[in-house]
Amino acid sequence: MKTTLALSLLLFTSSTFAAVIGKDVSYPASDGTVMKGFLAYDDAAKGKHAGVLVVPEWWGVSDYARKRARMLADEGYVALVVDMYGNGQVADNPKDAAALAGNVNKNPPLALSRFQAAEKYLASQSNVKKGELAALGYCFGGGVVLNMARAGEPLKSAVSYHGILATDVAVKPGALKTKLRVFTGEADPFVPPEQVEAFKAEMDNARADYMLLSYPGVKHTFTNREADSYASQFGLPLKYDNAADTDSWTRTVEFLRATLNND
């Protein structure tokens, strides 16, 4: 009897608390470059689900980005951390990170092709619903997802966290179809007030469906608990903020539920 009961409890526990699957994946870019990302999903979630692309900070595909992908999988999405640099390149210092990010930022066609490669790969997964894609971006990645929305990529929604808001090519009125949420720090020197106001003017002129929330006293990289370590190690104006991190994530989960069909 005890053995039967123990087995029953084990089976119940296994089926009720299925683990999120996270795995490193490779997919090709249009120029043949091998892109190395990270895919996360709930193996107990039956049927097809919305997909969410996660574009990391300028460090590249990091443990932090993987954590966010797993958090999305916990919410029932299929998440892919995007490799924007190719061959899984990562940086461990600001000089190398700036070089990698700069190579992408100064070459919009390259940025677009690498983002599209990730879109194609995620959309091809057997557990992803057709046409149900969103994107989240952090710092460098926040700027990337906004530019992809400006470029007309088929994203239902996109979220930028402490990302650069400036653009060389403002979106035209009526051209931006992606719904946007932007979370920034009021004390972020990389995204000063004039950049925020210019972004608002661009979005208002484009008649975009967007919301921008600026957290008072909050600095750059406020969602990443490693921000304080980076600040100390490299002398950068970064600071983690638990309240802003928690609030922005709560709002993100609500936003994704409202914009994606994930039934």
VEXLUMMI-88351 format. One record per residue: residue in one letter; x, y, z of N, C-alpha, C in turn. Coordinates in pm, whole numbers, plus 50000, padded with zeros to 5 digits. Example, Ala and Ser with C-alpha at 12.3 -4.5 7.8 and 13.67 -1.06 7.14 Angstrom:
2
A513194943150780512304955050780513204967050780S512854977550708513674989450714512905000350787
REM end
This chain:
263
M500834988050000500005000050000500865012650000K501915012650089502785024250098503525026449967T503955015449905504665016549778503765022349670T502515017449664501545022449565501275037249585L501115041149712500845055249741502025063949701A503235059149728504445066849695504565068649543L504275057949469504345058849323503285068249269S502105067949327501025076749284501405091349306L501985094149423502405107849453503505112449359L504415103349326505505106549235504985109949096L504045101749049503455104248917502685117348916F501945120049022501175132549032502115144549031T503195143549109504145154649117504815156948982S505195146348914505885147548786505005154148681S503715150648681502825156048579502375170148612T502355173448743501855186548782502935197248775F504175193448807505255203148813506325199748709A505935199748585506875196848477507915208048468A509145204148442510235213948437510245221348305V510705233648310510945241248189512195235548121I512085233247993513215228347915513985240447861G515275240647882516125251147827517305244747757K517565248747634518675242347561519325252247464D520625250647447521345258447348520975253347209V520785262647116520385258946980521225266846880S521295261446758521975268246648521025269546532Y521135280546460520305282746342521085291746245P520805290846114521605298346017521065312345991A521965321745969521585334945919521595334245766S521075344445703520965344245557522315343945487D523375348945556524705348845495525495336345529G524845326845593525495314245628526135314045765T526155325445834526725325945968525905317146063V526575309646146525895301346246525545310046366M524275310746398523805318346513523535308546627K523955312046747523835302946861523025309646972G521785305146988520885310747086520515300847195F519405303647261518935295247371517415294747366L516875282547364515435280447352514875275147484A513745280847528513115276347653511615274647633Y511065263947691509635261247681509245251647792D507955250947820507415241747920507025228847849D507665217947885507395205347814506035199447848A505365204947950504025200047984502935208047915A503305218947850502315227447783501945221147649K500715216547638500265209847516499905219847407G499965215247283499555223447171500595233947133K500125244247062501015254747014500845267347098H501945274947110501945286847195502655298447127A502415310247178503055322147123504565321547149G505315327547059506765327947072507245341847110V508285342347191508855355247232510365354847212L510855364647136512275366247115512855375047225V513995371047279514665378747384516015383547328V516145396647310517405402147258518215407347376P519395401547400520145404447522520835418047524E521435420947639522295432547654523515430947564W524355441147561525485440947468526515430247499W526365423147611527305412247643527105400147552G525965399147485525655387447405524765377847480V524635365647430523765355647490524325351747627S523695356947731524215355647867523295347347955D523775344148076522935337048172521715345448209Y521875358548214520745367248246519655366048139A520045366348013519065364847905518405351147909R519185340947941518625327447955517595327048068K517885334048177516945334548289515615340648245R515685351348168514455357748121513675348448028A514385340847946513715331247858512995320647940R513625315948045512985306048132511765311948203M511855324548241510715331148304509535332048207L509835334448081508785334847979508185320847959A509035310747961508545297047948507625293648065D507955298648184507095296548301505715302648280E505655313048199504375319648169503635313148053G504235302547995503555295247890503975298647749Y505035306547733505525310247600506715301647560V506985301347431508215295347380509175306847355A510305307047422511195318547418512545314947356L513045324047274514345322147211515235334247241V516385331847304517385342347320518115343847187V518135355947135518645358747001520145361447004D520865354846915522275357846893522355368546786M522725380746823522855391646726524275392946671Y525235385746729526635387346689527145376246599G526535364546605526985353346525527995344646596N527855331546577528765321646637528785322346789G527715327746847527615328246993528635337147060Q529135347246988530135356147047529585363447169V530385364247273530025371447394531205380147436A530925390047520531965398947571531955398647722D533125400747782533205401347929533745414747977N533805424547884534245437847921533595448047827P533445460547871532745470647790533385473547654K534715472947645535365475747518534945465747410D535015453047444534625442647346533125442947320A532335445347425530885446047408530495457547317A531135469047335530845480747252531205478147107A532305470847085532715467646948531705458446881L531275448146954530305438746898528975445646868A528495453346966527215460246948527315470746838G528455477646832528645487946731528625482346591N529205470546572529195464246440527785461646391V526895458446484525495455946448524735469046430N524925478246522524165490746518524475499146395K525715498646349526095506946233525745500246100N525175488346107524835480845986523395475845997P522405484645976521005480645990520595468345909P521075466645783520705454445710521195441745780L522385442445840522905430945913522055428046036A521715438646111520875436946229519535430646191L518945435546083517655430346038517755415645999S518795412045923518915398145877519135388545993R519865393046095520115384146209518875382846297F518125393546309516875392646384515885383846308Q515825385446176514905377346096515265362546101A516555359446110516975345446122516415339346250A516435347146357515875342346484514365340946475E513715350746413512265349946392511895337146317K512615334646209512325322846127512505310046205Y513575309446284513835297346361512755295146466L512405305746539511385304246644510035300546583A509675307146474508385304446410508305290246355S509465284146327509485270646269509315259646374Q509345263146502509215253046607507805247346607S507715234546627506415227646617505435232046725N505935237946834505055242046943504785257146944V505095263946833504865278346823503725281246726K502805289746768501675293646686502105303046573K501555300946457501865309446343501335323546367G502195333446343501775347446352501685352946492E502085345046594501995349646732503405351546790L504025362846753505385365646796505475379246865A506315379846967506625392247036508135392647060A508645403947107510075405147135510295413747258L511265409547340511725417347454513205420547432G513615432747467515015436247450515555444147568Y516805441247604517435447447720518655455647676C518705468247718519815477247685520025477547533F521175472447484521395471147340520215464347273G519735453747335518605446347278517325454247276G517165463547373515975472047372515935480847250G517095486347214517165494347092516905485946968V517415473546970517205464446856515725461746834V514985458146939513575454646918512755466646873L513105478646920512395490546874512675492946726N513925490946685514245492746544513605482046456M513445470046508512775459646431511285463046414A510685468646518509295473146507509185484546407R510135493746411510155504846315510285499746172A511065488746157511315483146024510135475045972G509125472946055507925465946010507965450946027E508835445946116508855431546140507515427046201P507075414846167505735410146207505655406146354L505825415946442505725413646585504415419646634K503665411946709502435417346766502725427446876S503795425046950504145433947060505645433347083A506175444147144507595444847175507795453147300V508785449247379509075456247505510565459547510S510865472047544512245476447560512495480147705Y513565474547762513975477847898515325484947892H515395496547950516585505147951517335504547818G516575505647708517155505447574517315519447518I518225520747422518395533447353517155536147267L516625548447275515375551747207515595559647079A516805564447057517095572946941517095564646812T516805571446702516825564946571517255574846465D517905569846361518275578346248517155579446146V516225570046153515105570046058513805568646136A513125579746158511865579546233510795572246153V509965564846224508905557246159507835566846107K507275563345992506275571945928504895569845992P504045580045983502695578846041501945566745987G501405558646078500615547046040501415534746003A502765535946001503585524745954503925514846064L503825519146189504235510346299503025502446349K503055489446326501925480846361502105473646495T503335472946542503635465946667503245474446788K502605468446885502295475447009503535475447098L503825486847159505075488547231504885491947378R505805486947459505955491247597507435494347619V507715505947674509095510347695509285513947841F510275507647904510595510248044512005515948051T512115527848108513405534448115513595540748252G514845544148284515145550448411515305565448394E514665573048479514735587648470516155592748491A516965585248566518345589348595519355581748508D518915576448395519785569048304520515578848213P521845580348228522575589848144522675585747999F522445572847970522485568147832521195571247757V520125573847833518825577247774518345590147842P518945601447807518625614147872517215618947837P516695628747911515325633647890515025637947747E516005644347680515755648747543515545637047448Q516225625647476516025613747394514635607847418V514205608047542512875603147577511805611647509E511965624847514510975633747454510945632147302A512105630247241512165628247096511455615247057F511625604947139510955592247112509435593847122K508995600547226507555602847241506995610447121A507725620547075507265628346960507195619546836E508205610946818508205601646704507005592346710M506755586446826505645577146839504295584046825D504165595946881502905603346868502645606946722N503705611046652503565614546510503205602346427A503745590746469503465578346396502105572346432R501445578446530500165573446582500325558946629A501435556546698501765543046747500975539646871D500755526846891500145521747013501305518547108Y501605528047198502755526147285502495532047423M503315527747519503345533747652504795534347696L505225545847745506575547447798506475550747946L507185542948028507195545148171508625548048216S508835559848273510145563848322510145563448474Y511025555348532511065553548677511945564248742P511405572248832512175582948899513385577648974G514525584048952515745580649024516415567748982V515895561148879516395547948839517435549448728K518515541548737519625542248642519545531248536H520595530348458520675520748348520815506448402T520305496848324520395482448357519655479048486F518555485848511517845484048637517175470548654T517045462548548516405449448560517385438248593N518665440848584519675430448597520385431548732R520295421048813520915421248945522435422248939E523015419448824524465420648809524905434948781A523955444248769524295458048734525265464248834D525045461848962525915467749064527335462549052S527465449649019528795443849000529495449848879Y528745451448770529315457848650529745472148681A528915479148758529225493048792530525493948870S530685485048966531895485049049533115480848970Q532945470748886534075465148812534575474148700F533615480748631533975488348512533745503448524G533255507948638533025522248656531915527648568L530875519648549529745523748464528585528648551P527775538048499526635543348576525425534048572L525565522548633524525512248633524055509948777K522795505648791522275502848924521015494348913Y521025482748979519825474548984518795481149073D517525479949033516425485449113515325475149121N515145469349238514185458349255512765462649224A512375474549269510995479149248510715481049099A511645487249027511455489548883511495476348806D512375467448848512465454248785511155446648802T510665446148923509425438848952508235444948880D508135458148883507005464948820507025463048668S508185464648607508265463348461507965449148417W508395439148495508095425248457506605422148473T506005426848581504565424748601503775430848487R504155442848448503465449548336503715442348204T504915436748189505225429348067504355416848054V504225409248162503405397148159501955400748123E501435411248181500075415748150499965419948004F500975426947955500995431747816501025420147717L501855410147743501925398747653500605391047651R499995389647768498685382847773497635390347692A497745403547689496755411647619496995412147468T498235409647425498545411547283498795398547207L499025387547277499315374847211498205364747238N497885356947139496935345947154497715333547197N497635330547323498455319547377497595308547436D496335307647393495425297147442495805283547387
REM end
